């Protein structure tokens, strides 16, 4: 594994199940059994009905590109421009902020509503990051 130089997330009790699933290369999201809706970001209660009957369910890892920005200046240590930050609309409903990889960082190569799928980057022994690439 190449040395990862970007900042790493720090799991909390609410997000640990998400990161544990990522380590298995599975995309899971919290699901409220009271209102039968997925949501993201992970938290102890449903943002729709405020219920606390939460389960973690596996997702398809597919979605569409909701919006994106091509970063031409480094925003943080370790990020080498140009790179693409994006928000993906998952098939299950929630939107997720991510990095778009596997595509030329150019407005000619990227479009909103393009199909995307999850891919994985092993950042450390503890953290595997879900990234997205054009679906193929």
ABEGO torsion letter per residue (X at the ends): XBBBABBBBBBBAAAAAAAAAAAAGBBBBBBBAAAGBBBOBBBABBAAAGBABBBBBBBAGBBBBABBBBBABBABBGBBOBBBBBBBBBAAGBBBBBBBBGBBBBAAABBBGBBBBBBBBBABAABBBBBBBBBX
